[in-house]
Amino acid sequence: MILHFYFARRFFTSFMVITAVLAALVMLVDGVDQARRFADDDVGWDQVLGMTLLNMPQTINMILPLIMILATVALFIGLARSSEMVVTRAAGRSALRALVAPVVVALIIGTLAVAVLNPIVAATSERSEQLTQKYRSNGSSALSVSDEGLWLRQGTEEGQSVIRAWRTNSDASVHPSSIT
C-alpha cells in the first residue's frame, strides 16, 4: 500500500512539473501571439496578459493527453534510472501491479478535467471571444441570432446601423429585410 502511494505521488509530481513547464511555454508563445495580433489595436499589456490567461485553460485542456503521456514516461524513466522498478520486482511485486497507482491517479485527473476543467474552458473561451471582438472593433459591433432572424449592429462615428436578415445563402451572404 505504501508503495502504491509512493508511485502515485511520484506520478502526480511529474504530472504537475510537466504541466507547469508546458503551461509556461504555451503562455509565452500565446502572449507573443496575442501581442502581435493586437499590435494595431489600442490594447495594453495588461489586456494582452488577460487574454493570454483566458486562453490557458483551453490550451491545457487540448494538451492534457500529451501531458499525461510525458508524465508517465518521465515517471517510469525516473524509476528505471534509480533502479526502483528493479527493487520493486525483486520484492515480489509484478510490473503490472506497479501500474495501478499511476493509472488511478490518471483516472482521477481525467475525471477532474471533465468535471471541473471543461466548464472553466467553456466560460473562459466565451469570455475570450467576447474580449477579442471588443478589442478588435472597439466594442462597436454586435451579432445576435434569434427566432426573428439574424441581427447585426455596427456603431460608427456617424451613428448606429442595424440589419435584420431573415435568412442567409450558402455563400454566407444575407437577405436583409430591414436596415435602420
HUVEN-V113757 format. One record per backbone hydrogen bond with DSSP energy under -0.5 kcal/mol. NH is the residue of the N-H (numbers start at 1). CO is the residue of the C=O. E is the energy in kcal/mol with one decimal. If there is no record, write none. Layout:
nh->{NH & NH}
co->{CO & CO}
e->{E & E}
This chain:
nh->{5 & 6 & 7 & 8 & 9 & 10 & 11 & 12 & 13 & 14 & 15 & 16 & 17 & 18 & 19 & 20 & 21 & 22 & 23 & 24 & 25 & 26 & 27 & 28 & 29 & 30 & 31 & 32 & 33 & 34 & 35 & 36 & 37 & 38 & 39 & 43 & 43 & 48 & 49 & 50 & 51 & 52 & 53 & 54 & 55 & 56 & 57 & 59 & 60 & 61 & 62 & 63 & 64 & 64 & 67 & 68 & 69 & 70 & 71 & 72 & 73 & 74 & 75 & 76 & 77 & 78 & 79 & 80 & 81 & 82 & 83 & 84 & 85 & 87 & 88 & 89 & 90 & 91 & 92 & 93 & 98 & 99 & 99 & 100 & 102 & 103 & 104 & 105 & 106 & 107 & 108 & 109 & 110 & 111 & 112 & 113 & 114 & 115 & 116 & 117 & 118 & 120 & 121 & 122 & 123 & 124 & 125 & 126 & 127 & 128 & 129 & 130 & 131 & 132 & 133 & 134 & 135 & 136 & 137 & 138 & 139 & 140 & 142 & 144 & 146 & 146 & 149 & 150 & 151 & 152 & 153 & 154 & 155 & 156 & 159 & 161 & 163 & 164 & 165 & 165 & 166 & 169 & 172 & 175 & 176 & 177 & 178 & 180}
co->{1 & 2 & 3 & 4 & 5 & 6 & 7 & 8 & 9 & 10 & 11 & 12 & 13 & 14 & 15 & 16 & 17 & 18 & 19 & 20 & 21 & 22 & 23 & 24 & 25 & 26 & 27 & 28 & 29 & 30 & 31 & 32 & 33 & 34 & 36 & 38 & 41 & 44 & 45 & 46 & 47 & 48 & 49 & 50 & 51 & 52 & 53 & 55 & 56 & 57 & 58 & 59 & 60 & 61 & 63 & 64 & 65 & 66 & 67 & 68 & 69 & 70 & 71 & 72 & 73 & 74 & 75 & 76 & 77 & 78 & 80 & 79 & 79 & 83 & 84 & 85 & 86 & 87 & 89 & 88 & 94 & 95 & 96 & 97 & 98 & 99 & 100 & 101 & 102 & 103 & 104 & 105 & 106 & 107 & 108 & 109 & 110 & 111 & 112 & 112 & 113 & 116 & 117 & 118 & 119 & 120 & 121 & 122 & 123 & 124 & 125 & 126 & 127 & 128 & 129 & 130 & 131 & 132 & 133 & 134 & 134 & 137 & 153 & 151 & 144 & 149 & 146 & 165 & 144 & 163 & 142 & 161 & 140 & 159 & 156 & 154 & 152 & 178 & 150 & 163 & 175 & 173 & 169 & 167 & 174 & 164 & 164 & 162}
e->{-2.0 & -2.1 & -2.6 & -2.6 & -2.6 & -2.5 & -2.5 & -2.6 & -2.4 & -2.4 & -2.6 & -2.5 & -2.4 & -2.3 & -2.3 & -2.5 & -2.4 & -2.6 & -2.6 & -2.3 & -2.2 & -2.9 & -2.6 & -2.1 & -2.3 & -3.1 & -2.4 & -2.0 & -2.2 & -2.9 & -2.4 & -2.3 & -2.6 & -2.3 & -1.0 & -0.6 & -1.7 & -2.0 & -2.7 & -2.0 & -2.4 & -2.3 & -2.6 & -2.0 & -1.5 & -0.9 & -0.6 & -2.0 & -3.0 & -2.4 & -1.9 & -2.3 & -0.6 & -0.5 & -2.4 & -2.4 & -2.3 & -2.7 & -2.6 & -2.3 & -2.5 & -2.7 & -2.4 & -2.4 & -2.4 & -2.2 & -2.4 & -2.0 & -2.6 & -1.8 & -1.0 & -1.8 & -1.2 & -2.0 & -2.3 & -2.5 & -2.5 & -1.7 & -1.3 & -1.9 & -1.1 & -0.6 & -0.7 & -0.9 & -0.6 & -2.1 & -2.4 & -2.4 & -2.4 & -2.3 & -2.3 & -2.6 & -2.5 & -2.5 & -2.5 & -2.2 & -2.1 & -2.8 & -2.9 & -1.5 & -1.8 & -1.3 & -2.8 & -2.4 & -2.2 & -2.8 & -2.4 & -1.9 & -2.2 & -2.4 & -2.4 & -2.2 & -2.6 & -2.6 & -2.4 & -2.4 & -3.0 & -2.4 & -2.2 & -0.7 & -1.3 & -1.3 & -2.9 & -2.7 & -0.5 & -2.6 & -1.2 & -2.9 & -3.5 & -2.8 & -2.7 & -2.4 & -3.1 & -3.0 & -0.6 & -2.3 & -2.8 & -2.3 & -2.9 & -0.5 & -1.2 & -3.2 & -1.6 & -1.8 & -0.7 & -3.0 & -1.3 & -2.5}
